[in-house]
């Protein structure tokens, strides 16, 4: 799958049933040796499109459960909140 095919998909946490963001408004953490995506970095606490003070949610690639036509479903195990 190409990165352009992922752009614009909503990222949804299956446990919290909450929308975390849209891919394209997120950053990617990429392994510089292999070129593989290690994690999605999703800014938190947005207000009218501007980022307020706050961290980000780091979603390791292994926690992505399903990539569908419109959204990416993630499942972060209990005990790993992903907040930085």
N, C-alpha and C positions, 0 to 999 in steps of 0.2 A: 504494500500500500504506500502511496506517495503522501508526503506531507501536505500537499495541496488538497488531497482528498479528505484529510482530517480537519482542515480549517473550516471554521463555522459550526462545528458540532458542539452541542451542549454537553457539559460534563456533569453527570448526576451521581450522587452518592446513594447507593442502594439501601444502606442501613438507615441513614437519616432521611431518606426520601427528599433530598434537597438539591437544588441546582447550585453548583459551585462556580460556574462561569462558562465561557465559550472559548473553545480552542481558537486561538488567533489573538485573544486577549491575554494569553498565558505565555510563559517562557518555557523552553525545553532545556533540560539538563542532559548534555550529550557527552558520552565517554569519548575523550579525544583520541584514544588509541584505536578503538574499534569503530567509532562513528555511530554506535547504537544509542538510542534514546534511553536514558536512565530514569528520568522522572519528568513529570509535568509540574511546573511551579505556577500556582494559581493565586493571583493577588486577592487579598481579602479586604472586607470593609469598603466596598465601593459606594459612592453616593453621587448620583447624577453623572456617572461616568468618570468621576475623578477619584483617584486613590487617596483615601484618608490614611492617617497614621494607623499602622497595623502591620501584621506580618504577611505571610503567604502560606498557602497550603501546599505541601510537597507531596505529590502522589507518585510513589515509585511505580515504574512500568509494570511490575509483577502484580500490582493491585488492580489493574485494568481487567475487568471481567469480560466485557463485550463491547465491540465497536459496531454500532448499527448505522443505518442510513442517516439518522438525524442526531444521534447522541452517543456518548461514550459512558458506559456504566462502570463505576468503580466500586470497590469494596475494600475499605480500610479496616483491618482487624482491630478489635477492641484492644486498647492499650497502646495503639499507635495512632495518635491524633493527627499527625502530619503537619502540625502548626510549627512555624519557625519564628 
